[in-house]
Amino acid sequence: MFTHKRYLRIHPNDNAAVALVDLKQGDPVELDGIRADLCSDIPSKHKFALRALSPGDAVILYGTLVGKAVTHILPGELLSTGNTRHEAAPFRSRLHEYRWQAPAINGWESKSFRGFVRSDGQVGTRNYWLVIPLVFCENRNVSVLKQAFEEELGFALPPRYRREVAELVRLFRGGRIDDIRNHAMPEQAALTPRHPVFANIDGIKFLLHNGGCGGTREDSASLCGLLAGYIHHPNVAGATVLSLGCQNAQVEILRREVEKRNSTFEKPLLVFDQQQCGTESALLSRTIRETFLGLVEADKSARKPALLSHLTIGLKCGGSDGFSGISANPAVGHVADLISALHGKALLAEFPELCGVEQSLIDRCHREQDGNRFIHLMRAYAERAKAVGSGLEMNPSPGNIRDGLITDAMKSAGAAKKGGTSPITAVLDYPEYATAAGLNLLCTPGSDVEAVTAEVGAGANIVLFTTGLGTPTGNPIAPVLKISSNSQLAARMPDIIDIDAGAVIGGESTIEAMGEAILDHVIEVASGEIRTKAELLGQDDFIPWKRGISL
């Protein structure tokens, strides 16, 4: 990178630079032999041209094509949606063998985390029991179980905001409407659950969804595969499944999907069919009793030391900004490289946010067939998007654009930095489960919760989630660490941000040092010594991907 503290040229081939602070029209820019005066104000995080561009000229950032000029752009002029459009580089089969210089792992090889060792060799970072509906018809029953179990087992968070509502009711009943308008509620402190009944169980989690019947058979089969991934997941000690009985997502399909992931599956899997049980009370009473007995057995597990090779790291960005690709994402990419070098697993998902960097990923595939599979999945995804009038170029959100990511290829070039530089050892379709050590590509939407849901369903026992705008996403069974791209966000939203990577922007930290600090934090979270902000907030987001199309 070629930096000046106020602006940055990311790659020597770039013909645009990034403003690290707000720049004013007329400010001189001198960078790597290039000199220009800014001909417009450049907000922090946004890009400006380093040389004159004519209509049709390529815009290069991160050393790759991220757009084309649609008007004449002067040196020092702001790149915007008005003068730049999305353009992505073409891609084809692997062009050459990839050579990788792995990072030094001295000191990391002997480090360990304390996790829950399962009989199949996987190691959990948490110890949960799952309650799952096979079809949306059972959501109400699952909600009834949630209220009963969480309250009585000590896993429910205290009624944090009920006190505020109670105070407003008191004022209303006293006829004090003006006091309600002027009443300043106190800042709420983080709350923790009451002392639980089971010392070695982190919680009982209830997954609600709107699938299982009434849609396509493909969606029902995918749902069963996703739920099987959660049941097989190392953070899960056992599961209770509620079935209506007549839905598309049949119990037999779920069992087959579980067997695909583990042919010698040994965890408790309790299945209850409402149409066979008869009354609701008979269903719920039997479910409660047998689930409680399962919890008694699950509580016998205890944390034990495990090498870092047992970590599977999900890599995700959401609410990205113009700094994400130069601070938080590459720092997370260094973590992915360290985990790969240690023979752990890392999962790079969000296929709409790999648009434009496909060739570099194809060339990194260890096996040619993986590169070809990636090509097939990317093209099939793009075709589905176009079929519903929503091409990949429409991926950037209004917030992304407002904060400097004006084309999908520009967003993708920064998003791909989460995958580091290691070889790609496997390419997975949704909802397949990761088994190969190293960096895996996983086909998911860019949509935050759908992507995290899929990564955990593929075995991620911890997720690193970078954000520049602030995104509260969590997951029911896997800790999600939120990493801010800039320090202003970390200061503004401290209740959702776990780690501030803004020091990279200010030059106080290197990408490598930040990545190592993140991995040290990961070890503490994986060992149960630290709870993520999403866990403390009870941010249990779960949305299965309906393959129809979702961006």
LUMDO-16656 format. One record per residue (C-alpha): residue in one letter; x, y, z. Coordinates in steps of 0.1 Angstrom, whole numbers, plus 2048, in hexadecimal, padded with zeros to 3 digits. Layout:
AXYZ;...
! end
This chain:
M800800800;F80B8247F8;T7FE83A814;H80185F81E;K7EC85E83E;R7D187282C;Y7CD85C80E;L7D783A802;R7E08287E1;I7D98047E8;H7EB7F37CB;P8068017B4;N7F07FB796;D7D380F7A4;N7C882E792;A7B383A7AF;A7BA83F7D4;V7A683F7F5;A7A185D80B;L7AA85482F;V79C87583C;D78588F82D;L7988A1811;K7908C3804;Q78E8D07E0;G7B08DF7D7;D7C48CA7EF;P7E48BD7DE;V7E98987DB;E80B88A7D6;L80F8647D7;D82784C7C8;G8338657AE;I8108707A5;R8068947AC;A7E38A47A9;D7CD8BE7B9;L7AB8B27C4;C7908C17AE;S7748B77C6;D76F8B07EB;I77788B7F3;P76587D812;S779865827;K77684181A;H76F84C7F7;K7858487D8;F7938627C0;A7A485F79E;L7CA86279D;R7CA869778;A7B287475D;L79985A752;S78485A733;P76284972E;G76882372C;D78A82573E;A79080B759;V78F81577E;I7A9800790;L7AA7FB7B6;Y7BB7DF7CA;G7CD7D87A9;T7AD7CC799;L7917D9783;V7757E8799;G7627FE780;K763813760;A76183875C;V74084474C;T74A86874A;H76B87B747;I77B87A76A;L796893773;P7B588B789;G7AA8917AD;E78588D7A5;L76E8797BC;L7638577AE;S73D8547B1;T7208417A4;G71B85E78C;N73D85A77A;T746835781;R73381577A;H7387F1785;E74F7DC76E;A75E7BB778;A77B7A8769;P773788755;F77F767763;R786744757;S797723762;R7B6724777;L7D3735765;H7F072977A;E7FC717799;Y7F972C7B8;R8177307CF;W81173C7F2;Q82974A80C;A81873F82D;P81B75784B;A83274E867;I81F739881;N83A73789B;G82973B8BD;W8077338AF;E80D70E8AA;S80E7088CF;K7F171E8D8;S7CF70E8E0;F7AC7178EA;R796705902;G7786F68F0;F75F6DA8F1;V76E6BB8E0;R7546A68CE;S7566818C6;D75B6888A1;G77A69D8A7;Q76A6BF8A3;V76F6D88BF;G7546F18C9;T75A7148D5;R7387138E7;N7216F78F5;Y6FD6FC8EA;W6DE6E78E7;L6C96EF8C8;V6A36EF8C4;I6996EF89F;P6786F088C;L6796DC86B;V65D6F285E;F650715866;C630705874;E6446FC893;N65171E89A;R6377268B4;N63F7068C7;V66470E8C6;S65C7308D4;V6487218F0;L66670A8F8;K67E7288F6;Q66B73B910;A66871D928;F68C711925;E69E733925;E68B741943;E68E722959;L6B271894F;G6C173A955;F6CB741931;A6B275E92B;L6C078192C;P6AF797946;P6927AC937;R6A97C892F;Y6907E191F;R6717D7932;R67B7EF94E;E67980C934;V657802929;A64B7FE94D;E658821955;L64582F937;V62581D942;R62982C965;L62C84F956;F60E84993F;R5F883D95B;G60185C96F;G5F6872951;R61987E94C;I61B87E926;D63389C924;D64B88993C;I64A86C924;R654883907;N67189291B;H67B87292E;A69F868928;M6A484392C;P6C583993C;E6E0828927;Q6DB80292B;A6F87EE937;A7017CC928;L6EE7B193A;T6F878D93F;P6E176E945;R6D8762967;H6ED746976;P6E4728960;V6DA70696D;F6F46F4957;A71870095C;N7276F293C;I70B6FB924;D70D71D914;G6E871E90B;I6CB70E8FA;K6C571E8D8;F6A571F8C4;L6A672389E;L68773188D;H683733867;N66873684D;G671718838;G66B6F2836;C64C6F2821;G638706807;G65870F7F4;T66E6FC7DC;R67B6DA7E3;E69E6E97DE;D6987017FA;S68B6E6812;A6A96CF80A;S6C16EC80F;L6B06F4830;C6B56D083C;G6D96D2832;L6DE6F3845;L6CD6E5864;A6E26C6862;G7016DC861;Y6F56EC882;I6EE6CB892;H7106BD888;H7216DE892;P73C6DB8AD;N72B6F68C2;V70C6E08C6;A7096C48DF;G6E76B78D4;A6C76C28C3;T6A16C08C6;V68E6C18A6;L6696C98A2;S6576BC883;L6336C187A;G6346A1865;C6276AA843;Q6406C4837;N6586C381A;A6766C3832;Q6726A083E;V68469185C;E693677845;I6A3692830;L6B26A284E;R6C068185B;R6D067B839;E6E069D839;V6EE69785C;E6FC676850;K70D687833;R72069D84B;N727681864;S72065D85C;T727653880;F71266F890;E70F6698B6;K6FF6898C4;P6DC6888D3;L6C36918B8;L6A06928C6;V6846948AC;F66069A8B5;D64369989B;Q6256AE8A5;Q60C69B88F;Q61767A8A0;C6186888C4;G5F46958C1;T5ED6B28D8;E6056D08DB;S6086CA900;A6136A68FA;L62D6B18E1;L63B6CC8F7;S63B6B9918;R64E69C908;T6666B38F6;I66E6C6916;R6746A792A;E68B696911;T69D6B6908;F6A46BC92D;L6B369A930;G6C96A1912;L6D56C1923;V6DF6AD941;E6F669892B;A7036B6918;D70D6C7939;K7266AB93F;S73D6BA924;A7596D192E;R7726E791C;K7946D7913;P7B36E5901;A7B26E38DB;L7CB6EF8C1;L7C170C8AA;S7BE6F488D;H79C6EC89C;L78F70F894;T779715876;I77673A870;G75A74A85D;L76476984A;K749784845;C7457A983F;G7257BD842;G71D7E2842;S73E7E6830;D74E808829;G76B816815;F78480C830;S7787E8834;G78F7DB818;I7AE7EC826;S7AB7E784C;A7937CD85B;N7917B683D;P7B67B1836;A7BC7AD85B;V7A279185C;G7B378483C;H7D3780850;V7C076C86A;A7B375684F;D7D7750842;L7E3748865;I7C672F86A;S7CD71F848;A7F271C851;L7E870B872;H7D26F385F;G7B270186B;K79570C854;A78A72E848;L76A734834;L76775081B;A743754810;E72D770800;F7317677DB;P7207887CF;E73D7997E0;L7587867CD;C74C7957AC;G76B7A279A;V78578E7AD;E77B76C7A0;Q79B76678C;S7B276C7A9;L79E7537BE;I79C73A7A2;D7C273C79F;R7C57367C5;C7B27157C3;H7C86F87CD;R7B56E17B5;E7A96EA792;Q7876DA798;D7816F27B5;G78871079F;N770702785;R7556FC7A0;F75A7207AC;I75572C788;H735718785;L7277247A6;M72F74979E;R71F74877C;A700735788;Y6FC74F7A4;A6FF76C78C;E6E675C774;R6CD757790;A6D177C79B;K6CC788777;A6AD772774;V69C78678F;G6A87A8782;S6C37AC79C;G6E77A878F;L7057A67A6;E70D7CA79D;M6F07D47B3;N6FF7C57D2;P70D7E57E3;S6F47F37FC;P6EC8187FF;G70281881E;N71F80880B;I71C8237F0;R71A83F808;D73A834819;G74F82F7FA;L74680E7EA;I7368197CA;T7397F97B5;D7357D47BD;A7577CD7AF;M7667E87C6;K7547D97E3;S75E7B57D9;A7837BE7D6;G7837C97FA;A76D7AE806;A7837937F8;K79F79F80E;K78F78B82B;G79B76C819;G7C077581D;T7D8765804;S7D874080C;P7D07257F2;I7AB71B7EF;T7A76F77F9;A7826F27F3;V7647037E2;L7436FB7F3;D71F7007E7;Y70470A801;P6FE6F9819;E71C6E2818;Y7326DC836;A7576E5837;T7706C883C;A7906D382A;A7A96E683E;G7B3708830;L79E72381E;N77C717811;L76672B7FA;L741727804;C7257327ED;T70E749800;P6FC76B7FB;G70D78B807;S6EF79081D;D6FD792840;V6E877A854;E6E3761838;A70975F832;V71175C857;T6F674285B;A70572E83E;E72973184B;V71F72386D;G70B70885B;A72B6FF849;G73D6FA86A;A74B71D874;N74F71C89A;I75874189B;V75075D882;L76577C87B;F74D79786F;T75C7B8863;T7477D8860;G74C7FC857;L72980985D;G71E7F487B;T70B7D3878;P6FE7C0897;T6FD79D886;G70277F89D;N6FB75A89C;P6E97428B4;I7057298B8;A7267388AC;P7377578BB;V7387748A2;L75378E8A8;K74C7B0899;I76B7C288C;S7687E7883;S77B7F5865;N77E817875;S781825899;Q76483D896;L74C820892;A75B80D8B0;A75782D8C5;R7338338B9;M72680F8BC;P73B7FF8D8;D71E7E78E1;I7227D38C0;I7477D78B8;D7607BE8C7;I7807CA8B6;D78B7EB8A7;A7A17E7888;G7A180D882;A7C580F88E;V7CF80186C;I7C082085B;G7D2837872;G7F382586E;E7F681B893;S7F47F6889;T7FD7E086C;I7E57C785C;E7FA7AA869;A7FB7B788D;M7D57BE88D;G7CF79B87F;E7E478B89B;A7D17A08B5;I7B07938A6;L7BC76F8A8;D7C67748CC;H7A37818D3;V7947638C0;I7A674B8D7;E79775C8F6;V77475B8E6;A7787378DB;S78272D8FE;G76373D90D;E777757920;I76777490D;R7447778FF;T73F78B8DF;K72A7AA8DE;A7117978C9;E70E77C8E3;L70A7958FF;L6ED7A58EC;G6DD7848E4;Q6E178B8BF;D6D67688B3;D6D076E88D;F6C7750878;I6BA753854;P6BD73583C;W6C473E818;K6A7738800;R6BB7317E0;G6A17437CA;I6B87607CD;S6C47777E9;L6DE7927E6;
! end
